[in-house]
Amino acid sequence: MEAIKKAGKLVPGFALALIIAALARFLESLLPIHLVGASVIALFIGMIINHFRKPGELFSIGLKFTSKKILKFAIILLGASLNISIILKVGKMSLCVMVFTLLTCFGIGHFVGKALKINWKLSNLISAGTGICGGSAIAAIAPVIDADDSDIAYAMSATFLFDMAMIVLFPIMGQAMGLTDMAYGLWAGTAVNDTSSVVAAGYAFSEAAGDFATMVKLTRTLSIIPTVITFALISAHLKRKEAVASGEAVKAKFNITKIIPWFILGFLALAALNSFGLIPEAFSSGLKNISKFLMVSALAAIGLNTSFRDMKKSGFAPMLHGFIISALVVIVAIAVEYFMGIV
């Protein structure tokens, strides 16, 4: 009975996101040429609604569920249409680009943070959000470095603001540079921050680019694990230094089971089943269509939870930090592709 009651609370928000997703798909079908994808349309419809009337408590639980859990579930379903050998090939191809973008984020980001007089916790949260996977990386790292709520909010806002710009600008820049679906997918998957934004920017270019960008992004998300472990060790070291004077032994809060991206394991499991021919082609195609629609719904929920006013309150320095790092990552990612001969 309790489970039914909890499920009932999810329905209004989830239903609202589905309605906006359906509207976004309809509006996309009306466009004479493919300039903006349904994901982008759904995101901005949600943000506009939030600006004029923020969804109340009735919708909040369902919207949060849709923006977090449903997005991850949609990514798992996407695995049913992919081959494991392709995923391994994508990971191998994207590894070099990811190494350089991560070095850019945490290396140059360290000095940018110092120059702007931003505390090291906020600076590294912004760098992690930019270099790995937006809010997920920020949420994973924040507890192990004991970041303040204000630092988390600033980092989330700085990362999200430039994700919004990238969703719109990336397809335009990709078309202008004449990138192939694979080159664009690799670029978007390594340079755009949050998973939802990669999905939006990828499919706004083409379906093939969206599939490829999503696979690259999932590979990139795995870097959360070594990054969080590294920051846990740094935080523990700093705490031990601070505790020397008082003679207390302080341990950093660290639980590896909380940072393993479980949805990637589900994605790989379905991809493995599909690779061995255990998923019929028609069923695989149906799951992919469901996955894409649920992704659009998740973007609608994210838009409904996003306030233009709250984004304005974040201040200038963190935003400048986010802009500098985001711009450098975009440039470094495409430059590495050029040197690798992919573009």
N, C-alpha and C positions, 0 to 999 in steps of 0.2 A: 504493500500500500504506500509505504514511504517512497519507494523507487518510482512509482507512478506519479506521485505528487511532485517529485524532483524533475521528472521528465516533462511534466506539464508546464513547469516554469520555463523550460527551454523553447517551447513551441512558439510563443509570440515573436520573439526576436529572430528565431530561425526562419519563421514564415515570412517576416518582413524582408529579411535578406534574400530569400528565394524570389519574392515578388520583384524586388529591385533588379535582381540578376536577370529575370525574365524580361523586364523592361529594357535593360541594357542590351540584351541579345537582340531584341526587336529593333531598337534604335540603330544598332550596328548593321543590321540587315538593310536598313533604309539608306545607308551611306552609299553614294555612287562608286566610290573607290575606298580601299581599305587603308584609312589613315589612323584611326583610333579603334582599338579593340574593345570588346565588351567589358573586360576587366577594368580598363581605365574609365570607361563610362560609368560603370557601377560604383567605382571608388568615388568619383566626383559627385554623382547623384547623392551618395551617402553623406559626403561632406557638406553639400549644400543644404540638405535636410537638417543636419546637425546645427548648421549656422542659424537657421530660422527657428527650429524647434528641436531641442536636444531630446532624444528618446528617453522616456521615463523609466522608472524601476521595472515596469511590466516587461520591457524589452531588453533590459540590460544584461540579464543572465544569459538569455538566448544569443544575444549578439556577441558576447564574450566567448561563448561556446563555439559559435560559428567561425569567428575570426581566428581562433586558436586550434581547437580540436578538429573542426570540419576541414580546415585548410590542410592539416597534416593527414587526415583521412583521404582527402582528394589526391594528395601526392602518393600515398600508398597505392591507391587504385591505378594511378598512372603507370606503376610498375608492371601491371598486367599486360601492357601493350608494348613493352620493351624487352630487348634481348640482353642478357648478362654480358655477353662478349662486347656489345656496343658500349655498355656502361663502363667496362674496364678500359676500353679504348679511349673513351671520353676522359676518364680519370687520368690516364697517362698523358693525354694531350694537354689537359688543363693544369697539371701539376706545376709545370715551369712558370706559367703565368701567375698562378696562385702564390708561389714562393716570392716572386717579385712584388706582388701587390701587398702581401702581408709584411714584408720588409719595409715597404713604403709607409704603411699605416703605423706600425709600431716604432720604426726607426725615426723617420722624419716627424711623425706625430709627437714623439717625445720632445723634440726640440721646438716644435710649433707650440705645444702646450706650455713649455717654459717661457717662450717669448711672449705669450699672451697672458702669462701669470695665472694659469689655470692649474688647480691642484692635480697631482698625479693620478688620483683615482678617476676624476672626471675626464681627464685627458685620455687615459687608456680605455675608458668605457666608450668614448667617442670613436677611438681608433679601432676597437674591437667590433663595434657596431658597423663601422664602415668596411672593415677588412674581411669580416667573417659572414655574419648573417643578421645584421640589424638588431632588433629587439631581443631575439633569442640569445645572441651572444652577450648582450648587455645584462639580460636577466640571469644568465649562467655565471658570469664573472662577478657581478655585484655582491653576492653573498660572501664569496671567498676573500674579498678585499674590504669587507664591511663598509661599502659605499653608502653615503647618506641618500635618503629618498630624493632630496633636491638634485643630487648629482645624477641619479638614475633618470629623473624627469628631464633634466637638461640634455643628457646624452640621447635619450629617446627622441626628443623633439628635434635636436640637431640632425640626427640620422634620418628621421622620417621626412623632414622638410626637403632634404636633397633627394630623397627617394622619389618624392612627388615630382620634382623637376626632371629627374632621370626617366621616369615613366613616359613623360611627354616628349623629351628631347632625344632619347636614345633611338627610337624608330626613325625620326627625322634625320639624325646624323648618320645612322646606318644606311639609309637610302641614299643620302648625299655622297657617301664614300663608296657606294656600290658594293657593299659587303655581301658575301654569300650567306645563306642561311646558317651554315656551320660557323663561319667567322663571326657573324653577328651574335649567334648563340653563345659562343665562347666568350666574347667581349662582354655581353650583358650578364652572363652567369658569373663572371669574375669581378666585374666592376660595379654592378648595382648591389645595393646593400641587402635589404630584407628579402626573404623568400617570396612573399606575396608580390613585391615590386618587380622581382626578376620574372615571375610568371606574367605579370601585366605587360612589362616591357618586351618580353620575349614573344608572346603571342600577338602583340600589336604589330610586330614585323611580319611574321608568318607562323603557320602552325609548326613547320619543321624547326624553325628557329626557336620557338617556344619550348618544344620538346627537348632540344639540345641544351638550351639555357637552363632548363629545370634540372637536367641531369648534372650539368656542370655545377650548379648551385648546391645540389645535394652532396656532391663530392667535396665541395668547399666547406660545407657545414661540418664535416667530420673534423676539421681543424679546431673546432670548439674544444675537443677533448684535450689535446696537448697544450692549448692556450690556457685553459682553465687550470690545468695541473701546474703550469709554469707560474701563473699568478697566485695560486694557493701557496706555492713554495716561497715566492717573494714576500707575500703577506705574512707568512709564518716567520720568516727571517726578520722582517721589520718588527713584528710583535715581540720576538725574543730579545731584540736589541732594546726595545722600550721597557721590557720587563726586568732587565739587568739591574737597574737602580733599585727596584722594589724587591728583587729576589723572587718574583713569582714566575712560574712556568706557564706560559700561555700557548694554547694550541689553536691553529686556524681551523675554522669550520670547513670541512671538505668531505664531500660524499660523491664519489665517482658515479654511483648509480643514478644520481639526479641529473648528470650532464650528458649521458649517452643519448643521442638522438634516436629514440626508439622507432620513430616513424620511418627513418631511413632503413632500419632493419626490416620493417614490413614491406617497404618499397623493393628492397633487394630480394626478399622472399618471393613476392609475386613475379618479379622479373625472372627469377630462377625457374619458377614453375612454367612461365611462358616460354623460356628458352628450351625446356625439355619437351615442349609441345603438349603440356598438360592442360592448357587453357585453349578452348576452341576459338578460332579466329573471330567469329561473329560475337562471341561473349566478350572477347578481349576488346573489340571495337566498341561495344556497348559500355564497358567499364571506362574506357577512355573518354567517351562523350559525357558520362556521368561525372567523371573526374574534372573535366573542363568546366562544366556548369557549376559544380560545387566550389571550384576555385573562384569563379566570378562572384558567387554568393559570399564567399569569405572576404573578398575585396569590398563588397557592398557593406558588410558588417564593420570592417575596418574604417571605412569612410564615415559610417554612422557614429563611430566612437571617437572620431577625430574633430577637434574644435579649432577653428582658425584663431580664436581668441587665445586659447591656451598656448598655441605655437608662438604667438607674438610675445608672450611673457617670458620666453626662455632667455632673453638677453642677447647681446651682440657677440661677446668673445667666444662662447661655445659654438655659436653659429658660424663665426669666421673660421674657427678651428675645423668644424665639419666641412665647410666649403673648400678649404685648402686641401684637406686630406682626400675628400671625394674627387676633386678635380685632378689631383695627382694620380690617384688610382685609375681613373678613366684614361688618362694619358699613358701611364705606364702599361696598363693592360693591352691597349691597342698597339703600343710601340713594341712590346714583346711579341705580339702576334706577327707584326711586320718582320721582325728579325727571325722568327721561326718559319717564315714563308707561308703562313696560313692565309694572310690577307693578299 
